[in-house]
Amino acid sequence: MYIDMSSTNSPVTLNILTMGNRNRLFDIRVSQIHCNSNYRAPANCLQYHIGVQGSIRSFNYDEPNVAAQGGYLNNLDYTICFKKEPGFCTVTYSVPTVYVHINDPNQSQEGPMTISPGRYFNIIPDTSTNNAVGNDQAGAGPYDCPFDYLFLAGRRLCGSRFNGQLYPPMPNPSVNSEVT
């Protein structure tokens, strides 16, 4: 998570509001990045990925065997940015075939198609609308995905599959997108 701050010497404060009796675990690393650094995220990028490969993880969903409690954060509307690396012109997004635990690579597990497809790509629109996609389905476009969606390669994607109605059935669908 990248948060822009002014170049003044004023302190930065992080407030965490919790509710209910649940165990919580926070792993927070704070780093300051020089204003002219190549690692500095562009404006309005809450997540910024550098390098030629990696994983995108949304907030609140990291453990493969722990059911999500309460869904993702309210009013979550943010941008994930990717640095254009020299010699590369596109990014390919795909569902992983092996889950690698972010804090312990020795806890790797088989990927989404053998354990729980929905756990690795799960953006379900409000089911109170007539145009919501069902469980274990994929949706695309403004009709299927009016509010909650992932926007890749100019398309709105939602549902618990990535993204069966856009591609022939395959165990590891992917999307290519030009980097600008």
N, C-alpha and C positions, 0 to 999 in steps of 0.2 A: 504494500500500500504506500503510495507516494502522496505526501501532503506538502504543497507549496507553502512557504512561509516567507515573510519579509526579511530583508537583509539587516534589520535592526537587531538589537540585543535583547529583545523582549522574550520571556519564557514561552515555551510551548506546553500546553496542558492537555492531557488525555483523560477524559471522564468516561467511566464505564458504568452504565446503569444495568443492574441485574434485577430480575424478579423471580420469585418462586424459590423453592428449596431444591436446587440441583447442584451436583458437583460441577465445578468449573475448573478449567485448566487454561491458563494463559501462557503463551510463549511469545514474548514481545522483544524484538531486537530493534533498537533505534540507531540509525546511522545518519550522519549529516553528509550531504553531497555538495561539493563545491558548485557554485553557480554556473561555472563554465565547463563542468565535467561532461564527458561523453556518456556517462551513466545517468545523467539527470533526465528524468522523464519529461516529455513534452507537456505543455499546459493541458489541464483537464484529463490527464491519464491517471486513474487511480491505481492501475497495475501497469507495469512496463516490463516487457520481456526482451532480453538481449541474447545474442547467440543464435546458432542455426537450428537448435532443437530444444524442446522443453515441454512442460505440461502446464495447462491452464487449470487452475483450481478456483472454484468460487468460495466465497466466505461461508462458513458453517458446514461445509461438506468435505471432510478429509478422511474419515475412517471408513474402511470398506464394510465392516461388520457391525456398525452402529447405525441404527435407524435415525434419520434426521428428525429432530424434535422441533416443531414450530416453523419449519420452512426457512426460507432465506430471510434476510433482514428487510424490514419494512421500507418502502419507497426507494428501493435499490435501483438506481439509474446511473450507471457509470460506464466509463470507457476503459477497455483493456487495449494497450498499445504495444506494438512490436517494432523494434528498431530494424530498419532496413540494413542488412549486412552487406558488405562489399561483395559483388559477384552474384547476388541472389535477387530475384525479382518477384517471387511468389511465396506464399505460405500455404501449407497443406494442413488442414485440421482433420483429425481422425480420432475415433474412439480407441483407447489403448487396449492392447491385448494382454498386458500384464499390469496390475496395479502395483506401484512402488510406494510404500509408506513414506511420507514426507520426512519423518524424523528417524526412521529405522529401515534402510533398504533390505535388511534381512527378513522383514515381515512381508515381502512381496507375495502376491496372490495371483491366481489366474484372473484374467480380465473379465470384462462386463458380460460377454455372451455366455459364459459358463456359470457365473455366480448370480449376478443380479443386474440385468441390463439397465433397469431404470436408475440404479444408483449412480451410474457414471454419466448419464445425460438425462436430466429430469427437469423439464420446465413445463409445468402443467398450468394452462390458463384457468381462470375462474370458471368453475363448473356450473355456476348459476346461469351462464349464457348458453344459448343454443349452439354456438359455434365452437365449443370447447372440444378438444380431442380427448379421447378416452385413455384409460390406463393401458400401457404397453403399446401405444400407437405413436406415430409421428405426425406433426402438423407443420404446415408451411404457409407463409403469406399472411396478409392482414386479416383475412376472414378466420382462419384457424387460430391465429396468434395475435389477437388484438391488443393485449396488454403485457403479458409476460412472455418474453422471447429472447433469444440470442440472435443477433444480427450478424450474419457472416456472408461475405461475397454478395452483398446487396439483397439478401433474403432473410426474412424472419423465420426462425426455426423454433419449434416448441414440441412438447410431448415427452415421452420417455424413450424414444428411439432417435438415433442420429443417422439419417432422417429417411426412413424407409420409403416414403411416398415420392421422394425425389430421385432415388437411386434404385437399381435392381437389388433384390435381396442379396445381401452379402454379409459376412461376419464382421467386417470392419469398414463401413462406409467412410468416405472422406470428402472434404470440400476444399477446393483450391481458390485462393484469393490473391489478386495482385497487390503488391506492397507499393504504396505511393509515398 
